[in-house]
Amino acid sequence: MTASDGGSEARRDEVTPSQALAFARYAEALDLSHAADIARTRALADLGHAALHDARRDGVRGMASDMELRSVAAEAAGMARLTDRRLQGEIDHAMTVIDDYPAVFEAWVQRRIERGHVNVVVRVGAGLPNEVRDSFAEAAIAVCERDVPSRVRGALDALAARLHPQTFTDRHKTAAAERCVRVFHGSDGMSNLVANLPTVIAAGMLDRLTQMGQSVKDARAEGDGAEGAGADAAGSGKPADTRTMDQLRADILGDLVLGGAPVVDPTYGIDRAGGLGAIRARVQVAVTAETLMGRDENPAEAVGGALIDADTARELAGQVSEWDRLFIDPVTRTPVEIDTYRPTASMKKLLMARDQHCRFPGCRRAAIRCELDHTIDHALGGHTHIFNLAHLCQRHHSMKQFTKWEVRQVGGGVLEWTSPLGRVYREDVPIPAVCFTIATTDPPPDATRGGPPPDEPPPF
């Protein structure tokens, strides 16, 4: 995502003096916050280095060295009015950033990337061996410079998988052996149930819970239409079901685990299949033909989720009757066509594959939860075609309609958003983590920006 000041002159009269002052103060606050974050990171790393230096001077090793770190962390925690565990974690993180990722830290100092980028790079790079860390860091910086922190995790995961000397399948088998379910107790009689599962299982569970919740909401809407909004359920004296989707998912999960079937299913307890019990989870998987045929062990991608191992992708492929073949532009690495017999569905599938998520800068809401929006309104002559359609979540769809934010498509699926202050944000087409590319020793023209090569027409 990039920003420029194009159009500011034309819109300056729309900015009130109070807004201009507020934005100026906010820009100053960002500068101060950045300087403070850098200084804090350096100071935390200095605390850790000092503790380790004193430990070596006194000839201590192992646990005694860790005790020195704990002591320093406890002292610093008292100054900061934080817990010593949290402070020691921050010290460890600061030393990792400065000692193990100096290029990433320097890019942060220069404000080429933000703190959130640094945190994601360190988290993803934790599983990489030392010999490939520098290569990963340099490539990761280039990825982070092009997008916001919340949207670089997938690309960095794919980068780390490509650089790791061990195959993704082998690492997945090791990680899957550590799958578990844990409970973290909270306040007010509530706890968090956390399951560490293979990605395809976790994504499928969430999708099935969502479908079940939507089925309950649909049945509730039909009941309201028949009996009147707010009426007691079937005249039984029970209050109307007003649960949110999050509440429904949580309740259905508890019903499935504890009762074996959701008690919200009207056919629960009788000798026939219920409507909710017939729902099956949907997981969209992108995998190359070579991986599908077993010629390599490269990971596949659970779209909207993360990478999955090749064995799981092949097992899923054997359970479905039809796969859609996706054609990737060899230069821009973006989807351009998909095989199917239904033209209308083809367009939808292609756009879902292209967009992956809401196309407002910084938004990560999955395309399957978004709306297809006409960039130029259909009522104003906009065509129903891929060059005039993009996925927007409900929040940003409404913002486009009812605020002064403007958007236009410049070709190749690239969107340009213009803010009320006239700042322009370029929203490039997301690059799939798994795709076909041409074999070349040189990067394709303009590949870092995700747009079409110079002097060539856009692919859409």
Backbone hydrogen bonds, N-H to C=O, Kabsch-Sander energy under -0.5 kcal/mol:
donor,donor_aa,acceptor,acceptor_aa,energy
2,T,426,R,-0.7
4,S,424,V,-1.2
8,S,5,D,-1.9
11,R,7,G,-1.1
12,R,8,S,-1.1
12,R,9,E,-0.6
14,E,11,R,-2.2
15,V,12,R,-1.3
16,T,14,E,-0.6
20,A,16,T,-2.5
21,L,17,P,-2.2
22,A,18,S,-2.1
23,F,19,Q,-2.8
24,A,20,A,-2.1
25,R,21,L,-2.3
26,Y,22,A,-2.1
27,A,23,F,-2.5
28,E,24,A,-2.1
29,A,25,R,-2.4
30,L,26,Y,-2.3
31,D,27,A,-1.9
32,L,28,E,-2.3
33,S,29,A,-2.8
34,H,30,L,-2.5
35,A,31,D,-2.3
36,A,32,L,-2.4
37,D,33,S,-2.5
38,I,34,H,-2.2
39,A,35,A,-2.4
40,R,36,A,-2.8
41,T,37,D,-2.2
42,R,38,I,-2.4
43,A,39,A,-2.5
44,L,40,R,-2.7
45,A,41,T,-2.3
46,D,42,R,-2.3
47,L,43,A,-2.1
48,G,44,L,-2.0
49,H,45,A,-2.8
50,A,46,D,-2.7
51,A,47,L,-2.1
52,L,48,G,-2.4
53,H,49,H,-2.5
54,D,50,A,-2.5
55,A,51,A,-2.0
56,R,52,L,-2.2
57,R,53,H,-2.2
58,D,54,D,-1.9
59,G,56,R,-1.0
60,V,55,A,-2.4
64,A,61,R,-1.5
66,D,62,G,-1.8
67,M,63,M,-2.1
68,E,64,A,-1.6
69,L,65,S,-1.7
70,R,66,D,-2.4
71,S,67,M,-2.5
72,V,68,E,-2.3
73,A,69,L,-2.6
74,A,70,R,-2.6
75,E,71,S,-2.1
76,A,72,V,-2.6
77,A,73,A,-2.5
78,G,74,A,-1.7
79,M,75,E,-1.4
80,A,76,A,-2.1
81,R,77,A,-1.3
82,L,77,A,-2.1
87,L,83,T,-2.3
88,Q,84,D,-2.6
89,G,85,R,-2.1
90,E,86,R,-2.1
91,I,87,L,-2.2
92,D,88,Q,-2.6
93,H,89,G,-2.3
94,A,90,E,-2.5
95,M,91,I,-2.5
96,T,92,D,-2.1
97,V,93,H,-2.4
98,I,94,A,-2.4
99,D,95,M,-2.8
100,D,95,M,-0.6
100,D,96,T,-1.8
101,Y,96,T,-0.9
101,Y,97,V,-1.0
105,F,101,Y,-2.4
106,E,102,P,-2.4
107,A,103,A,-2.1
108,W,104,V,-1.8
109,V,105,F,-2.5
110,Q,106,E,-2.2
111,R,108,W,-1.5
112,R,107,A,-2.5
113,I,107,A,-1.0
118,V,114,E,-1.8
119,N,115,R,-2.4
120,V,116,G,-1.9
121,V,117,H,-2.6
122,V,118,V,-2.5
123,R,119,N,-2.1
124,V,120,V,-2.8
125,G,121,V,-2.6
126,A,122,V,-0.6
126,A,123,R,-0.6
127,G,124,V,-0.9
128,L,125,G,-1.6
132,V,129,P,-1.3
133,R,130,N,-1.1
134,D,130,N,-0.5
136,F,132,V,-2.3
137,A,133,R,-2.7
138,E,134,D,-2.2
139,A,135,S,-2.0
140,A,136,F,-2.7
141,I,137,A,-2.0
142,A,138,E,-1.4
143,V,139,A,-1.7
144,C,140,A,-2.7
145,E,141,I,-2.0
146,R,143,V,-1.3
147,D,144,C,-1.0
151,R,148,V,-1.9
152,V,149,P,-1.2
156,L,152,V,-2.4
157,D,153,R,-2.7
158,A,154,G,-2.2
159,L,155,A,-2.2
160,A,156,L,-2.8
161,A,157,D,-2.4
162,R,158,A,-1.9
163,L,159,L,-1.8
164,H,160,A,-1.9
169,T,297,E,-0.6
171,R,167,T,-2.0
172,H,168,F,-2.5
173,K,169,T,-2.0
174,T,170,D,-1.7
175,A,171,R,-2.5
176,A,172,H,-3.2
177,A,173,K,-1.3
178,E,175,A,-1.6
179,R,176,A,-1.6
180,C,196,N,-1.2
182,R,194,V,-3.4
184,F,192,N,-2.8
185,H,183,V,-0.6
186,G,190,M,-2.6
190,M,187,S,-1.4
192,N,184,F,-3.0
193,L,191,S,-0.5
194,V,182,R,-3.3
194,V,192,N,-0.7
196,N,180,C,-3.2
197,L,195,A,-0.8
201,I,198,P,-0.7
202,A,198,P,-2.3
203,A,199,T,-3.0
204,G,200,V,-1.7
205,M,201,I,-2.4
206,L,202,A,-2.1
207,D,203,A,-2.1
208,R,204,G,-2.4
209,L,205,M,-2.4
210,T,206,L,-2.1
211,Q,207,D,-2.5
212,M,208,R,-2.5
213,G,209,L,-2.4
214,Q,210,T,-2.5
215,S,211,Q,-2.1
216,V,212,M,-1.9
217,K,213,G,-2.2
218,D,214,Q,-2.7
219,A,215,S,-2.2
220,R,216,V,-2.2
221,A,217,K,-2.3
222,E,218,D,-2.2
223,G,219,A,-2.1
224,D,220,R,-2.3
225,G,221,A,-2.0
226,A,222,E,-1.5
227,E,223,G,-2.4
228,G,224,D,-2.4
231,A,228,G,-1.8
233,A,238,K,-1.4
235,G,232,D,-1.5
236,S,233,A,-2.5
242,T,240,A,-0.8
248,L,244,T,-2.6
249,R,245,M,-2.6
250,A,246,D,-2.1
251,D,247,Q,-2.6
252,I,248,L,-2.8
253,L,249,R,-2.3
254,G,250,A,-2.0
255,D,251,D,-2.2
256,L,252,I,-2.8
257,V,253,L,-2.3
258,L,254,G,-2.6
259,G,255,D,-2.5
260,G,255,D,-0.5
260,G,256,L,-1.0
261,A,255,D,-0.7
265,D,262,P,-1.6
268,Y,265,D,-2.1
270,I,267,T,-1.8
272,R,270,I,-1.7
278,A,274,G,-1.0
279,I,276,L,-1.5
285,V,283,V,-0.6
286,A,301,E,-2.8
287,V,285,V,-0.5
292,L,288,T,-2.2
293,M,289,A,-2.2
294,G,291,T,-1.1
295,R,290,E,-2.7
296,D,290,E,-0.8
300,A,308,I,-2.3
301,E,286,A,-2.5
302,A,306,A,-2.9
303,V,284,Q,-2.3
303,V,301,E,-1.0
305,G,302,A,-2.9
308,I,300,A,-2.3
313,A,309,D,-1.8
314,R,310,A,-2.4
315,E,311,D,-2.1
316,L,312,T,-2.4
317,A,313,A,-2.2
318,G,314,R,-1.5
319,Q,316,L,-1.5
320,V,317,A,-0.9
326,L,324,D,-0.6
327,F,337,E,-2.6
329,D,334,T,-2.6
333,R,329,D,-2.1
336,V,327,F,-2.4
337,E,327,F,-1.1
339,D,325,R,-1.8
346,S,342,R,-2.6
347,M,343,P,-2.1
348,K,344,T,-1.7
349,K,345,A,-2.7
350,L,346,S,-2.7
351,L,347,M,-2.4
352,M,348,K,-2.3
353,A,349,K,-2.5
354,R,350,L,-2.6
355,D,351,L,-3.0
356,Q,352,M,-1.9
357,H,355,D,-2.3
358,C,365,R,-2.5
359,R,391,H,-2.6
363,C,360,F,-2.3
367,A,356,Q,-2.2
369,R,366,A,-1.9
370,C,367,A,-1.9
371,E,392,L,-3.0
373,D,371,E,-0.7
373,D,390,A,-2.9
375,T,373,D,-0.7
375,T,388,N,-2.2
377,D,375,T,-0.6
380,L,377,D,-1.2
381,G,378,H,-1.7
382,G,377,D,-2.4
385,H,383,H,-1.5
388,N,385,H,-2.4
389,L,386,I,-0.9
390,A,373,D,-1.4
392,L,371,E,-2.8
397,H,393,C,-2.7
398,S,394,Q,-2.2
399,M,395,R,-1.7
400,K,396,H,-1.9
401,Q,397,H,-1.5
402,F,398,S,-2.7
403,T,399,M,-1.5
406,E,418,T,-2.3
408,R,416,E,-1.6
410,V,414,V,-2.4
411,G,414,V,-0.5
414,V,411,G,-1.6
415,L,427,E,-2.3
416,E,408,R,-2.7
417,W,415,L,-0.5
417,W,425,Y,-2.8
418,T,406,E,-2.9
419,S,423,R,-2.7
422,G,419,S,-2.0
424,V,4,S,-2.0
425,Y,417,W,-3.0
426,R,2,T,-1.8
427,E,415,L,-3.4
427,E,425,Y,-0.5
428,D,426,R,-0.7
438,I,330,P,-0.7
440,T,438,I,-0.7
447,A,444,P,-1.8
449,R,446,D,-1.0
450,G,446,D,-0.9
451,G,446,D,-0.8
456,E,453,P,-1.4
